[in-house]
Amino acid sequence: MNIYALTYVFLYLAITAVSFNSLQALRFDQLFKAGKTKEIQVLLICLSMSLSYLVTNFIIDLIKQTNLIMVLF
């Protein structure tokens, strides 16, 4: 298995957990009607997965680019 793939999976899972916990601090219940807890949970899961995808791709691209720069010198 490629080291980047293993790093990607680990980072994705870790950042998903961190982003899910941090997004729970926001008050999404004010945006929805009363009693819509399932919809709020689905929104939190989708937002945390989207955010973790973006952050993980940024970190992996940063690692790849720094490795390419190190090859030049």
Order of alpha helices (4+ residues) and beta strands (2+ residues): alpha-alpha
